[in-house]
Amino acid sequence: MVTTAKLKLTKFFKHPFWKDKLILVFVLVHLGLNIAQWLIVYLGLRGFQGYSVPLHYTILGGVDTLGNWYQLFALPLLALIIGIVNVTLAISAYKRERLLSYFLTGIGVLLQVLMFIISLAFIELIRG
């Protein structure tokens, strides 16, 4: 059973998708930003466990939704899920339509950057 999983993993990483340097850069940047986002949210929320934190902000009314501190971890989790879905779709499309794979991985990085900025903004709002 372990060898079957190991064979599948080996086959997964031998796909030509992983040999493309541009895609590899996109995936590594996405992973790096996601790890940094998890750290920023974790370190930014230290000392706020048990308190309500802002979860939604509008330009007209300011903070309009408060919630538990751990709900802010949904941002890096959502960015990670989007990245996994995009990479999975990009791998399946790579042999037929390489440009679509570039688009999917590039959009994943763009979304990760936006989620990173949103996390920074919420931590700054909390830390005040």
C-alpha positions in Angstrom: 0.0 0.0 0.0 2.8 2.4 0.8 4.6 1.5 -2.4 1.5 2.2 -4.4 1.2 5.7 -2.9 4.9 6.2 -3.5 4.6 5.1 -7.1 1.7 7.5 -7.7 3.6 10.4 -6.1 6.6 9.6 -8.2 4.5 9.5 -11.3 2.8 12.8 -10.3 6.1 14.7 -10.0 7.5 13.1 -13.2 4.8 14.8 -15.2 6.2 17.3 -17.8 4.3 20.1 -16.0 6.9 20.1 -13.2 9.8 20.5 -15.7 8.4 23.8 -17.0 10.4 26.6 -15.3 7.8 29.3 -15.5 5.1 27.1 -14.0 7.6 25.9 -11.3 8.3 29.6 -10.4 4.5 30.3 -10.2 3.9 27.3 -8.0 6.9 28.1 -5.7 5.9 31.8 -5.4 2.4 30.7 -4.5 3.6 28.3 -1.9 6.0 30.8 -0.4 3.4 33.5 -0.2 0.9 31.1 1.3 3.4 30.0 4.0 4.2 33.7 4.7 0.4 34.4 5.0 -0.1 31.6 7.5 2.8 33.0 9.6 1.5 36.6 9.4 -2.0 35.6 10.5 -0.6 33.4 13.3 1.9 35.9 14.6 -0.5 38.8 14.1 -3.2 37.2 16.2 -1.0 36.3 19.1 -2.5 37.7 22.2 -6.0 38.1 20.7 -7.2 34.5 21.4 -10.6 34.8 23.0 -11.4 38.2 21.6 -13.6 39.2 18.7 -11.8 40.4 15.7 -13.0 42.2 12.5 -13.9 39.8 9.7 -15.5 42.2 7.2 -14.7 45.8 6.4 -16.6 48.2 4.1 -15.2 51.5 2.9 -18.5 53.2 3.8 -19.1 51.9 7.3 -15.8 50.5 8.5 -16.0 47.2 10.3 -19.4 45.6 10.1 -18.8 42.0 11.1 -16.9 40.7 14.1 -16.1 37.0 14.7 -13.7 34.7 16.5 -10.0 35.2 16.1 -9.5 31.8 14.5 -11.9 32.7 11.6 -9.1 34.8 10.1 -7.3 31.6 9.3 -9.9 31.0 6.6 -8.0 33.5 4.3 -4.8 31.5 4.0 -6.8 28.2 3.9 -8.9 29.5 1.0 -5.8 30.7 -0.8 -4.2 27.3 -0.4 -7.4 25.5 -1.7 -7.5 27.8 -4.7 -3.9 27.1 -5.4 -4.3 23.3 -5.2 -7.4 23.4 -7.5 -5.6 25.6 -10.0 -2.5 23.4 -10.0 -4.6 20.3 -10.4 -6.5 21.8 -13.3 -3.2 23.1 -14.8 -1.6 19.7 -14.7 -4.6 18.1 -16.4 -4.6 20.7 -19.1 -0.8 21.0 -19.6 -0.3 18.5 -22.5 -3.3 19.8 -24.5 -3.2 23.5 -23.8 0.0 24.8 -22.2 -1.2 28.4 -22.3 -4.1 27.5 -20.1 -1.7 26.0 -17.6 0.3 29.2 -17.5 -2.9 31.2 -17.0 -4.2 29.0 -14.2 -0.9 29.0 -12.2 -0.5 32.8 -12.9 -4.0 33.6 -11.7 -3.3 31.4 -8.6 -0.3 33.6 -7.8 -2.3 36.8 -8.4 -5.1 35.6 -6.1 -2.5 34.5 -3.5 -1.0 38.0 -3.6 -4.5 39.6 -3.1 -5.3 37.2 -0.2 -1.9 38.1 1.3 -2.6 41.8 1.1 -6.1 41.2 2.7 -4.5 39.3 5.5 -2.0 42.1 6.1 -4.8 44.7 6.1 -6.9 42.7 8.7 -3.9 42.2 11.0 -3.1 45.9 10.7 -6.7 46.7 11.5 -6.6 44.4 14.5 -3.3 45.6 15.8 -4.4 49.2 15.2 
